[in-house]
Amino acid sequence: MSAQDKIQKTINENDVVLYMKGNPKFPQCGFSSLATKILEACDTDFYTVDVLQDPEVREGIKVFANWPTIPQLYIHGEFIGGADIMKEMYENGELIKLLKANS
């Protein structure tokens, strides 16, 4: 299975997916830490993929979304953005609405 296929399968099988460096208990960069804190503050279940564990997925996710940085958030198959976009959406209430609208 190609990295692109793995990514698509993961996004299809999980409502909220965060591609990040590390995991929620031990994020490996400040942006990944911020992203997990935002999702936790929204009180939502989310699935994480540690891109540091799979170099193919780490590079593949950048191509998949045509987005050069990690973390990347997907909600119901839709690419939302990285930590900065998540922060802005959280602060203006859009993120929680999006998460709750599809739950």
C-alpha positions, 0 to 999 in steps of 0.5 A, spaced: 500 500 500 502 506 498 503 512 502 497 516 499 493 510 500 495 509 507 493 516 508 486 516 504 484 510 508 486 513 515 482 519 513 476 515 511 476 511 517 476 516 522 472 522 523 478 527 526 485 525 524 491 529 526 497 528 522 503 530 527 510 529 530 510 525 536 503 523 540 498 527 544 502 525 550 509 527 547 508 531 542 515 532 538 514 540 536 510 546 539 505 546 533 503 539 534 503 540 541 498 546 540 494 542 535 493 537 540 491 542 546 486 545 541 483 539 539 483 537 547 480 543 549 474 542 544 473 536 547 473 531 541 475 524 540 481 524 535 486 520 531 493 521 531 498 519 526 505 520 528 509 522 522 516 521 525 514 513 525 513 513 517 518 517 513 513 515 507 507 518 510 511 524 513 513 526 506 506 523 503 502 527 507 505 534 504 503 532 497 496 529 499 494 536 501 499 540 497 501 543 504 508 543 506 508 543 514 505 538 519 501 538 523 495 537 519 488 536 521 482 533 517 475 533 519 470 528 515 475 527 510 476 535 509 483 538 510 482 543 515 489 546 515 495 546 520 496 549 527 495 556 525 489 555 522 486 551 527 488 556 532 484 562 529 478 557 527 478 555 535 478 562 537 473 565 533 468 559 534 469 555 527 472 549 529 468 547 535 462 548 530 465 544 525 467 538 530 460 538 533 456 539 526 458 532 524 459 528 530 
